[in-house]
Amino acid sequence: MKTINKISEAEKSNIKSIAKINKLVKSGKLIKSHTSTIREYISRKSCGYVSAYSGRFGVGFTHASPNWSSTRFSYVTYYVKPTI
């Protein structure tokens, strides 16, 4: 299987919100890989933050969001480019 290795600088600067990521998921350019917990506090007043990701699960973006059940742990969802 082949993986697209890079995210262009234009893509990194353009994708700053979860709404744009959801559009890319619907169009098939990204897939939602999985959600896990991280030991980090993210305010419940915010929707979290989006950052570029390149690592073990592929190349794409992560969305860190608050966990309403805990103040010590938050959620991180991985959105990666599909393998060809």
Residue frames as a rotation matrix with the C-alpha (Angstrom) as fourth column:
MET 1
0.575 0.818 0.000 0.00
0.818 -0.575 0.000 0.00
0.000 0.000 -1.000 0.00
LYS 2
-0.454 -0.682 0.574 1.10
0.688 -0.677 -0.259 3.49
0.565 0.277 0.777 -0.79
THR 3
0.326 0.514 -0.793 0.62
0.875 -0.483 0.047 6.41
-0.359 -0.709 -0.607 1.58
ILE 4
0.528 -0.143 0.837 0.65
0.366 -0.851 -0.376 10.06
0.766 0.505 -0.397 0.61
ASN 5
-0.027 -0.725 -0.689 3.63
0.935 0.225 -0.274 11.32
0.353 -0.651 0.672 2.59
LYS 6
-0.871 -0.462 -0.167 3.28
0.491 -0.826 -0.276 15.06
-0.010 -0.322 0.947 2.78
ILE 7
0.416 0.892 -0.177 0.80
0.873 -0.446 -0.198 17.74
-0.256 -0.072 -0.964 3.64
SER 8
-0.121 -0.476 0.871 1.48
0.718 -0.648 -0.254 20.95
0.685 0.595 0.420 1.77
GLU 9
-0.874 -0.272 -0.404 2.05
0.477 -0.644 -0.598 24.18
-0.097 -0.715 0.693 3.66
ALA 10
-0.727 0.671 0.146 -1.09
-0.491 -0.657 0.572 25.60
0.480 0.344 0.807 2.06
GLU 11
0.071 0.759 -0.647 -3.15
0.139 0.635 0.760 22.71
0.988 -0.144 -0.061 3.48
LYS 12
-0.377 -0.297 -0.877 -1.62
0.873 0.203 -0.444 23.17
0.310 -0.933 0.182 6.95
SER 13
-0.980 -0.050 -0.195 -2.41
0.119 -0.924 -0.363 26.86
-0.162 -0.379 0.911 7.07
ASN 14
-0.610 0.790 -0.054 -5.87
-0.485 -0.320 0.814 26.46
0.626 0.523 0.579 5.52
ILE 15
0.162 0.690 -0.705 -7.25
0.222 0.671 0.708 23.78
0.961 -0.271 -0.044 7.83
LYS 16
-0.803 -0.420 0.422 -7.76
-0.243 -0.416 -0.876 25.32
0.544 -0.806 0.232 11.25
SER 17
-0.325 0.767 0.554 -11.25
-0.927 -0.142 -0.348 24.14
-0.188 -0.626 0.757 12.20
ILE 18
-0.680 0.147 0.719 -13.05
-0.028 0.974 -0.226 20.86
-0.733 -0.174 -0.658 12.69
ALA 19
0.441 0.880 -0.176 -15.71
-0.189 -0.101 -0.977 21.98
-0.878 0.464 0.122 10.18
LYS 20
0.303 -0.415 -0.858 -13.12
-0.952 -0.172 -0.253 21.98
-0.043 0.893 -0.447 7.39
ILE 21
-0.786 -0.574 0.229 -11.88
-0.580 0.813 0.047 18.56
-0.213 -0.096 -0.972 8.47
ASN 22
-0.237 0.783 0.575 -15.44
0.030 0.598 -0.801 17.19
-0.971 -0.173 -0.165 8.41
LYS 23
0.625 0.408 -0.665 -15.82
-0.600 -0.293 -0.744 18.47
-0.499 0.865 0.062 4.83
LEU 24
-0.213 -0.804 -0.556 -12.62
-0.966 0.258 -0.003 16.63
0.146 0.536 -0.831 3.86
VAL 25
-0.762 0.022 0.647 -13.90
-0.251 0.911 -0.327 13.44
-0.596 -0.411 -0.689 5.53
LYS 26
0.267 0.953 0.141 -17.19
-0.093 0.171 -0.981 13.66
-0.959 0.249 0.134 3.60
SER 27
0.611 -0.079 -0.788 -15.32
-0.775 -0.259 -0.576 14.20
-0.159 0.963 -0.220 0.33
GLY 28
0.981 -0.192 0.030 -13.07
0.194 0.976 -0.096 11.19
-0.011 0.100 0.995 1.02
LYS 29
0.447 -0.865 0.227 -9.77
-0.231 -0.357 -0.905 13.09
0.864 0.353 -0.359 1.21
LEU 30
-0.612 -0.569 0.550 -9.36
-0.705 0.077 -0.705 12.19
0.358 -0.819 -0.448 4.91
ILE 31
0.144 0.654 -0.743 -10.59
0.122 0.733 0.669 9.30
0.982 -0.187 0.026 7.03
LYS 32
0.396 0.035 0.918 -11.29
-0.866 -0.317 0.386 9.30
0.305 -0.948 -0.095 10.75
SER 33
-0.333 -0.649 -0.684 -8.75
-0.337 0.759 -0.556 6.83
0.881 0.045 -0.472 12.11
HIS 34
0.041 0.336 -0.941 -9.55
0.776 0.582 0.242 6.70
0.629 -0.740 -0.237 15.82
THR 35
0.423 0.109 0.899 -9.99
-0.418 -0.857 0.301 8.67
0.804 -0.504 -0.317 19.03
SER 36
0.021 -0.447 -0.894 -7.85
0.741 0.607 -0.286 8.29
0.671 -0.657 0.344 22.12
THR 37
0.949 0.274 -0.155 -7.23
0.299 -0.631 0.716 10.12
0.098 -0.726 -0.681 25.37
ILE 38
-0.043 -0.962 0.270 -4.32
0.438 -0.261 -0.860 12.39
0.898 0.082 0.433 26.19
ARG 39
0.209 0.047 -0.977 -3.24
0.971 -0.131 0.202 13.75
-0.118 -0.990 -0.073 29.55
GLU 40
-0.895 -0.362 0.260 -3.84
0.406 -0.903 0.140 17.41
0.184 0.231 0.955 28.87
TYR 41
-0.217 0.836 -0.505 -6.45
0.587 -0.301 -0.751 19.88
-0.780 -0.459 -0.425 30.00
ILE 42
-0.852 0.115 0.511 -8.50
0.385 -0.524 0.760 21.55
0.355 0.844 0.402 27.28
SER 43
-0.856 0.509 -0.090 -11.02
-0.298 -0.628 -0.719 24.13
-0.422 -0.589 0.689 28.38
ARG 44
-0.454 0.786 0.419 -14.65
0.747 0.593 -0.302 23.14
-0.486 0.176 -0.856 28.05
LYS 45
0.259 0.531 -0.806 -15.43
0.018 -0.838 -0.546 26.62
-0.966 0.127 -0.227 26.77
SER 46
-0.285 -0.436 -0.853 -13.53
-0.850 -0.296 0.435 25.90
-0.442 0.850 -0.287 23.57
CYS 47
0.830 0.525 -0.190 -14.11
-0.543 0.681 -0.491 23.35
-0.128 0.510 0.850 20.83
GLY 48
0.557 -0.720 0.414 -10.50
0.451 0.681 0.577 22.26
-0.697 -0.135 0.704 21.05
TYR 49
0.263 -0.538 -0.801 -7.80
-0.708 -0.671 0.219 22.78
-0.656 0.510 -0.557 18.46
VAL 50
0.974 0.017 0.227 -6.64
0.156 0.677 -0.719 21.27
-0.166 0.736 0.657 15.17
SER 51
0.248 -0.938 -0.241 -3.00
-0.688 -0.346 0.638 20.57
-0.682 0.008 -0.731 14.35
ALA 52
0.416 -0.217 -0.883 -1.08
-0.785 0.404 -0.469 18.89
0.459 0.889 -0.002 11.54
TYR 53
0.479 -0.200 0.855 -0.02
-0.543 0.697 0.467 15.30
-0.690 -0.688 0.225 12.20
SER 54
0.439 -0.399 -0.805 2.58
-0.632 0.500 -0.593 13.00
0.639 0.769 -0.032 10.69
GLY 55
-0.263 -0.518 0.814 3.35
-0.948 0.295 -0.118 9.86
-0.180 -0.803 -0.569 12.62
ARG 56
-0.808 -0.183 0.559 2.57
-0.261 0.963 -0.062 6.25
-0.528 -0.196 -0.827 13.35
PHE 57
-0.106 0.897 0.429 -0.97
0.380 0.435 -0.816 6.30
-0.919 0.076 -0.387 11.96
GLY 58
0.175 0.107 0.979 -0.25
0.984 -0.038 -0.172 8.25
0.019 0.994 -0.112 8.78
VAL 59
-0.905 -0.426 0.014 -0.28
0.425 -0.899 0.108 11.83
-0.034 0.103 0.994 7.60
GLY 60
-0.055 0.933 0.354 -3.13
0.693 -0.220 0.687 14.21
0.719 0.283 -0.634 8.32
PHE 61
-0.341 0.064 0.938 -4.57
-0.445 -0.890 -0.101 16.20
0.828 -0.451 0.332 11.21
THR 62
-0.613 0.231 -0.755 -5.51
0.717 0.563 -0.410 15.75
0.330 -0.794 -0.511 14.85
HIS 63
-0.019 0.654 0.757 -8.39
-0.224 -0.740 0.634 17.36
0.974 -0.157 0.160 16.69
ALA 64
-0.815 -0.248 -0.524 -7.92
0.460 0.274 -0.845 17.73
0.353 -0.929 -0.109 20.43
SER 65
-0.099 0.883 0.459 -11.22
-0.193 -0.469 0.862 18.26
0.976 -0.003 0.217 22.25
PRO 66
-0.490 -0.082 0.868 -12.36
-0.845 -0.200 -0.496 18.55
0.214 -0.976 0.029 25.88
ASN 67
-0.584 0.317 -0.747 -13.49
0.322 0.935 0.146 15.55
0.746 -0.155 -0.648 27.89
TRP 68
-0.038 0.674 0.738 -16.60
-0.559 -0.626 0.544 16.48
0.829 -0.392 0.400 29.85
SER 69
0.818 0.355 -0.453 -16.08
0.095 0.693 0.714 13.56
0.568 -0.627 0.534 32.26
SER 70
0.429 -0.766 -0.478 -12.57
0.892 0.279 0.355 14.50
-0.139 -0.579 0.804 33.35
THR 71
0.963 -0.201 -0.181 -10.38
-0.209 -0.977 -0.027 17.53
-0.171 0.064 -0.983 33.96
ARG 72
0.167 -0.963 0.210 -7.13
-0.336 0.144 0.931 15.58
-0.927 -0.226 -0.300 33.64
PHE 73
-0.596 -0.355 0.720 -7.71
0.429 0.618 0.659 13.89
-0.679 0.702 -0.216 30.32
SER 74
0.017 0.553 -0.833 -8.89
-0.680 -0.604 -0.415 15.13
-0.733 0.574 0.366 26.93
TYR 75
0.547 0.235 0.803 -9.69
0.366 0.796 -0.482 13.43
-0.753 0.558 0.350 23.63
VAL 76
-0.322 -0.573 -0.754 -7.58
-0.634 -0.461 0.621 13.48
-0.703 0.678 -0.214 20.48
THR 77
0.628 0.572 0.528 -9.08
0.110 0.607 -0.787 12.29
-0.771 0.553 0.318 17.19
TYR 78
-0.490 -0.870 -0.055 -6.80
-0.068 -0.024 0.997 11.34
-0.869 0.493 -0.048 14.30
TYR 79
0.784 0.616 -0.077 -7.82
-0.081 -0.021 -0.997 12.18
-0.616 0.787 0.033 10.72
VAL 80
-0.280 -0.955 0.094 -5.41
-0.121 0.133 0.984 10.75
-0.952 0.264 -0.152 8.14
LYS 81
-0.063 0.168 -0.984 -5.14
-0.986 -0.165 0.035 10.55
-0.156 0.972 0.176 4.39
PRO 82
0.770 0.421 0.479 -6.37
-0.372 0.907 -0.199 7.18
-0.518 -0.025 0.855 3.09
THR 83
-0.350 -0.887 0.302 -3.85
-0.249 0.399 0.883 4.67
-0.903 0.234 -0.360 1.77
ILE 84
0.221 0.371 -0.902 -3.90
-0.953 -0.116 -0.281 3.96
-0.208 0.921 0.328 -1.94
